[in-house]
Amino acid sequence: MTLNFNNHMTVNTALNFDLGNYLLNLIAFLLILISIKIIFAKDLLNAVIASSVFSLLIGVSYLIMDAPDVAMTEAALGACLSTCVYLNLLRKLPSDLKNIERTNIIPASLICLLFVVTLAYMGLELPNYGDDNAPIHMHSSKYYIENTSRDIGVPSFVAAILASYRGYDTLGETSVILIAGIAVLLVFSKEGVIPWLDHGISGHSRRYKIPWSSHGMTNPIIKYITSFIIPYIILYSIYIQLNGESSPGGGFQAGVIFASSLIAYDLVYGNRKLSRYFPPSVLICIAVLGVAIYAIVGTISLFFNDNYLNYYSLTNFINDKLLAQHIAIVIVEIGIGLTVAAIMYLIYNVFNNYE
């Protein structure tokens, strides 16, 4: 008697695929309902909570589609950090916005309609969802799958692509994050003075009742639980930072999660404690240092007449070219993590403390 394991594996794969499709369809239906809820919400607090659930479901859908790196980013950035920023902004707004002067929505509606029509038209040119014959599956993916082990030598295709194959793009994206943080800092500054202390909003007696303030929370249970959880969040961010080349994660995910741990501390214990050690000048210096680390690693190759960001130039110091790639990827990921963590925490504090 023989067992056909190939058929058994095929059946399991088919069942998993069908279950994944059912879950994705269910999530898509829930996303539509949540979108309608957000559009017609009469209370901003409900809209913020709904948008947080929306981001969390998007992260779950990425996880079902075998994209844990993107799922991790969406959960940390969309469902956690963005929600904290929105809630802190609501804390500064009056609970009744009926008396707020409204602008003409017709021009904005026309622009949005034009944008939607343009996206819909461009979407007609995209390949069918899940099509194995799509151009991305014909040559690019095949090359990365077949040659990453030989060229880069790291287990994670995502890390190899982002940090090595398309290192120029990732350096540009890291620089964009730095520029975005500086831009937010300048836009919300007052005559060159950065608003780092929370003075609230004058002229309104009723505000959204958010269970924290600039002085933190008073509930001892929440403080105890947070003090227990935050060290593990920091350890997890360090783990995915140092193991991003061999497992899901990397500099961006680690930076966002580390910034989230600082934000959690702010929410519970008040932002005046951490802001004493991380003023805007320090955060900007950390972010610039992260970009500089990335750029300097790429500059080393220029001294050996190689192309910029050619990590093989490190073989002048290390005999193994794959080890050179590995070390370079770890270093540039650390630079990305520093920049992302500093800028995310900076943006949060700017919004949190703006009058």
GUTIKOL-925958 format. One line per field, with one value per residue (C-alpha): residue number from 1; residue in one letter; x, y, z negated. Coordinates in Angstrom, 1 decimal. Each point is the difference from the previous one (the first is absolute). Example, Ala and Ser with C-alpha at 12.3 -4.5 7.8 and 13.67 -1.06 7.14 Angstrom:
<palos>
k [1 2] .
r [a s] .
east [12.3 1.4] .
north [-4.5 3.4] .
up [-7.8 0.7] .
</palos>
This chain:
<palos>
k [1 2 3 4 5 6 7 8 9 10 11 12 13 14 15 16 17 18 19 20 21 22 23 24 25 26 27 28 29 30 31 32 33 34 35 36 37 38 39 40 41 42 43 44 45 46 47 48 49 50 51 52 53 54 55 56 57 58 59 60 61 62 63 64 65 66 67 68 69 70 71 72 73 74 75 76 77 78 79 80 81 82 83 84 85 86 87 88 89 90 91 92 93 94 95 96 97 98 99 100 101 102 103 104 105 106 107 108 109 110 111 112 113 114 115 116 117 118 119 120 121 122 123 124 125 126 127 128 129 130 131 132 133 134 135 136 137 138 139 140 141 142 143 144 145 146 147 148 149 150 151 152 153 154 155 156 157 158 159 160 161 162 163 164 165 166 167 168 169 170 171 172 173 174 175 176 177 178 179 180 181 182 183 184 185 186 187 188 189 190 191 192 193 194 195 196 197 198 199 200 201 202 203 204 205 206 207 208 209 210 211 212 213 214 215 216 217 218 219 220 221 222 223 224 225 226 227 228 229 230 231 232 233 234 235 236 237 238 239 240 241 242 243 244 245 246 247 248 249 250 251 252 253 254 255 256 257 258 259 260 261 262 263 264 265 266 267 268 269 270 271 272 273 274 275 276 277 278 279 280 281 282 283 284 285 286 287 288 289 290 291 292 293 294 295 296 297 298 299 300 301 302 303 304 305 306 307 308 309 310 311 312 313 314 315 316 317 318 319 320 321 322 323 324 325 326 327 328 329 330 331 332 333 334 335 336 337 338 339 340 341 342 343 344 345 346 347 348 349 350 351 352 353 354 355] .
r [m t l n f n n h m t v n t a l n f d l g n y l l n l i a f l l i l i s i k i i f a k d l l n a v i a s s v f s l l i g v s y l i m d a p d v a m t e a a l g a c l s t c v y l n l l r k l p s d l k n i e r t n i i p a s l i c l l f v v t l a y m g l e l p n y g d d n a p i h m h s s k y y i e n t s r d i g v p s f v a a i l a s y r g y d t l g e t s v i l i a g i a v l l v f s k e g v i p w l d h g i s g h s r r y k i p w s s h g m t n p i i k y i t s f i i p y i i l y s i y i q l n g e s s p g g g f q a g v i f a s s l i a y d l v y g n r k l s r y f p p s v l i c i a v l g v a i y a i v g t i s l f f n d n y l n y y s l t n f i n d k l l a q h i a i v i v e i g i g l t v a a i m y l i y n v f n n y e] .
east [0.0 1.4 -1.0 0.0 1.4 0.0 -3.8 -0.3 2.1 -1.9 -3.3 1.3 1.3 -3.4 -1.8 2.3 -0.4 -3.8 0.0 2.2 -2.3 -3.0 1.8 1.1 -3.6 -1.3 2.6 -0.8 -3.7 0.9 2.3 -2.9 -2.3 2.7 0.6 -3.7 0.1 2.9 -1.6 -3.3 1.3 -1.3 2.6 3.7 0.9 -2.1 1.7 3.4 -0.8 -1.5 3.1 2.2 -2.1 0.3 3.8 0.0 -2.1 2.3 2.9 -1.8 -0.6 3.7 0.8 -2.4 1.7 3.4 1.3 0.9 2.4 -2.7 -2.5 2.3 0.5 -3.7 -0.9 2.7 -0.4 -3.6 -1.8 2.2 2.1 -2.5 -2.8 2.0 0.7 -3.7 -1.2 2.4 -1.2 -3.6 1.0 0.6 -3.2 -3.4 -2.4 -2.7 1.3 -3.4 1.1 3.2 0.0 -0.3 1.7 -1.5 0.3 -0.9 3.6 1.4 -2.7 0.7 3.8 -0.8 -2.3 2.6 2.6 -2.3 -0.8 3.7 0.9 -2.9 1.1 3.6 -1.2 -1.4 3.6 1.1 0.3 -2.7 0.3 2.0 0.9 3.1 0.7 0.3 3.3 1.3 -0.2 1.7 3.5 0.5 -1.3 1.7 3.3 -0.1 -1.2 2.7 3.0 -0.4 1.8 2.9 0.2 -0.9 0.0 -2.8 -3.1 -2.5 -0.8 -1.6 3.2 2.1 -2.1 -0.5 3.5 2.1 -1.6 -1.9 2.1 -0.3 -3.7 0.1 2.6 -2.3 -3.0 2.0 1.0 -3.7 -1.0 2.7 -1.2 -3.7 0.9 1.8 -2.9 -2.5 2.2 0.3 -3.7 -1.2 2.6 -0.9 2.4 2.8 -0.8 -1.0 -3.2 1.2 -2.3 -3.8 -2.1 -3.3 -2.6 -1.5 -3.6 -1.6 -1.1 -1.1 2.6 0.1 0.4 3.2 1.3 3.4 1.6 3.4 0.6 -0.8 -2.5 -1.0 -1.2 2.7 -1.1 0.7 3.3 1.1 -1.0 1.7 3.2 0.0 -0.8 2.2 3.4 -1.2 -1.1 3.4 1.7 -2.3 1.0 3.7 -0.6 -1.6 2.6 2.9 -1.7 -1.7 2.3 -1.2 -3.6 -2.9 0.9 2.9 0.8 -3.3 -2.1 2.4 0.0 -3.7 -0.4 2.7 -1.7 -3.3 1.6 1.1 -3.5 -1.6 2.3 -1.1 -3.7 0.3 2.6 -0.2 2.0 2.0 2.3 1.3 0.0 2.6 2.4 -1.3 -0.5 -0.5 3.7 1.0 -2.6 1.1 3.6 -0.9 -1.9 2.8 2.4 -2.1 0.1 3.7 0.7 -1.8 1.8 3.4 -0.3 -0.7 2.8 2.7 -0.4 1.0 3.5 0.6 -1.3 -3.2 -3.6 -1.7 -1.7 1.9 0.5 2.4 2.6 0.2 1.8 3.1 -0.4 -1.9 0.9 -3.5 -2.2 -3.2 1.1 0.7 -3.5 -1.4 1.9 -0.8 -3.7 0.0 1.7 -2.3 -3.0 1.2 0.2 -3.5 -1.3 1.6 -1.5 -3.5 -0.1 1.1 -2.3 -3.1 0.5 0.7 -3.1 -2.1 1.3 -0.4 -3.7 -0.5 1.4 -1.3 -2.6] .
north [0.0 3.4 3.5 2.8 2.9 2.2 -0.3 0.6 3.2 1.2 -0.4 1.9 2.8 0.2 0.1 2.7 2.0 -0.2 0.9 3.0 1.1 -0.2 2.0 2.6 0.4 0.3 2.6 1.9 0.1 1.2 2.7 1.3 0.2 1.8 2.4 0.9 0.4 2.4 2.1 0.4 0.2 3.0 -0.2 0.2 -2.4 -2.7 0.7 -0.3 -3.3 -1.3 1.0 -1.9 -3.1 0.5 0.1 -3.1 -1.9 1.1 -1.4 -3.3 -0.2 0.6 -2.9 -2.3 0.9 -1.1 3.6 0.1 2.9 2.2 -1.3 0.9 3.5 0.6 -1.2 2.1 3.1 0.0 -1.6 1.2 3.1 1.8 -0.6 1.5 3.1 0.4 -0.6 2.6 2.5 -0.7 0.8 3.6 0.4 1.0 -2.9 2.0 1.1 1.3 3.6 -0.4 2.0 -2.4 0.5 -0.7 -3.7 0.1 0.7 -2.7 -2.5 0.7 -0.6 -3.3 -1.1 0.7 -1.9 -3.0 -0.1 0.3 -2.9 -2.1 0.6 -0.9 -3.0 -1.5 -0.3 -2.1 -3.7 -2.2 -0.6 -3.2 -0.5 -2.2 1.5 3.5 1.7 0.2 -3.8 -0.7 1.3 2.3 -2.4 -3.0 1.7 1.0 -3.5 -1.8 2.4 1.5 -2.8 0.2 3.9 1.1 -3.1 1.1 -2.1 2.8 1.0 3.2 1.2 -0.9 1.9 3.1 0.4 -1.3 -0.5 3.3 1.7 3.3 0.1 -0.9 2.7 2.5 -1.2 0.3 3.6 0.8 -1.1 2.3 2.9 -0.7 0.3 3.2 1.4 -0.9 1.7 3.2 0.1 -0.3 2.3 3.5 2.7 -2.4 -1.2 -3.7 -0.5 -2.7 0.7 -0.7 3.0 -1.2 1.8 3.3 1.0 -3.4 -1.5 -3.4 -2.2 -3.7 -2.1 -1.9 -2.0 1.6 3.4 1.6 -1.1 -3.7 -2.3 -0.3 -3.6 -2.1 -3.2 1.4 1.4 -3.4 -1.9 2.4 0.0 -3.8 0.0 2.8 -1.8 -3.0 2.3 1.6 -3.5 -1.1 3.1 -0.7 -3.7 0.8 2.7 -2.4 -2.9 1.9 -1.7 -3.5 0.5 2.4 3.4 2.4 3.6 1.6 -2.4 0.1 3.8 0.3 -2.5 1.7 3.3 -1.6 -1.0 3.5 1.3 -2.6 1.3 3.6 -0.8 -1.7 2.1 3.3 1.5 2.4 -2.8 -1.4 3.4 1.0 -2.5 0.0 3.7 0.7 0.8 -3.4 -1.9 1.8 -0.8 -3.7 0.0 1.7 -2.5 -2.9 1.4 0.7 -3.6 -1.2 2.5 -0.6 -3.8 0.8 2.5 -2.6 -1.6 3.2 -0.1 -3.3 1.2 -1.9 1.1 1.8 -2.4 -3.0 -2.0 -2.4 2.8 -1.1 -3.1 2.2 -0.4 -3.3 -3.0 -1.4 2.0 -1.4 0.9 3.5 0.3 -1.3 2.5 2.9 -0.9 -0.1 3.3 1.8 -1.5 1.5 3.4 -0.4 -1.0 3.1 2.4 -1.6 -0.2 3.6 1.5 -2.0 1.1 3.6 0.2 -1.4 2.5 3.0 -0.9 -0.9 3.3 2.4 2.5] .
up [0.0 1.0 -0.9 2.5 -1.9 3.1 0.3 -3.7 0.2 3.0 -1.9 -3.0 2.2 1.8 -3.3 -1.4 3.2 -0.1 -3.7 0.8 2.7 -2.2 -2.7 2.5 1.3 -3.5 -0.9 3.3 -1.0 -3.5 1.5 2.1 -3.0 -2.1 2.9 0.1 -3.8 0.3 2.7 -1.8 -3.5 -1.9 -2.7 0.6 -2.8 1.7 3.3 -1.6 -1.6 3.2 2.0 -2.6 0.5 3.8 -0.2 -2.2 2.5 2.8 -2.0 -0.4 3.7 0.7 -2.4 1.8 3.3 -1.5 -0.4 -3.7 0.5 1.4 -2.6 -2.8 1.4 0.5 -3.5 -1.7 2.1 1.1 -2.9 -2.9 0.7 2.2 -2.4 -2.9 2.1 0.9 -3.5 -1.4 2.6 -1.0 -3.6 1.2 2.0 -1.3 -0.3 2.0 3.4 1.3 -0.6 1.9 3.2 3.0 3.3 3.4 0.6 3.7 1.3 -2.3 1.1 3.7 -0.6 -1.9 2.8 2.7 -2.1 -0.4 3.8 0.9 -2.4 1.4 3.6 -0.9 -1.8 3.2 1.2 -2.9 0.2 -1.5 -3.7 -0.7 3.7 0.3 3.4 -1.3 1.1 -3.6 -0.2 3.3 -0.5 -3.1 -2.6 1.7 0.0 -3.7 -1.0 2.0 -0.6 -3.5 -1.7 2.5 0.1 -3.5 -2.2 -2.4 -0.6 0.4 3.5 -1.2 -1.9 3.0 2.4 -2.2 -1.4 2.9 3.4 -0.2 -2.7 1.9 -0.5 -3.6 -0.7 1.7 -2.0 -3.2 1.0 0.8 -3.5 -1.5 2.2 -0.9 -3.7 0.5 2.0 -2.6 -2.6 2.0 1.0 -3.6 -1.5 -1.1 1.2 -0.2 -3.5 -0.2 -2.0 -2.4 -3.0 0.0 -0.9 1.3 2.0 -1.2 0.6 -0.3 -3.3 1.3 1.6 1.0 -3.0 0.7 -3.0 -0.2 0.0 0.4 -3.7 0.7 -1.5 -3.7 0.2 -1.9 1.7 3.5 -1.2 -1.5 3.2 2.3 -2.1 0.4 3.7 1.4 -0.6 2.0 2.8 0.1 -0.1 2.9 2.0 -0.6 1.0 3.4 0.5 -0.3 1.8 2.8 2.6 -1.0 -1.2 0.4 -1.2 0.5 -0.6 0.9 -2.1 -2.9 0.1 0.0 -2.9 -2.1 0.6 -1.1 -3.3 -0.6 0.9 -2.4 -2.8 0.9 -0.2 -3.4 -1.8 1.9 2.8 -2.2 -1.3 3.3 1.7 -2.5 1.5 3.6 1.0 3.7 0.5 -1.3 2.1 3.1 -0.7 -0.4 3.2 1.9 -1.5 1.4 3.5 -0.3 -1.0 3.1 2.2 -1.4 0.5 3.7 0.2 -1.0 3.4 1.7 -1.5 1.8 3.4 -0.3 0.4 -2.8 -2.5 1.4 -3.2 1.7 -0.5 -3.6 1.2 -0.3 -3.7 -0.1 2.3 0.2 2.4 -1.4 -3.6 1.3 1.4 -3.3 -2.2 2.3 -0.1 -3.8 -0.2 2.4 -1.7 -3.3 1.8 1.3 -3.5 -1.6 2.5 -0.1 -3.8 -0.5 2.7 -1.1 -3.6 1.1 2.1 -2.8 -2.4 2.3 0.5 -3.6 -1.3 2.6 -1.2] .
</palos>
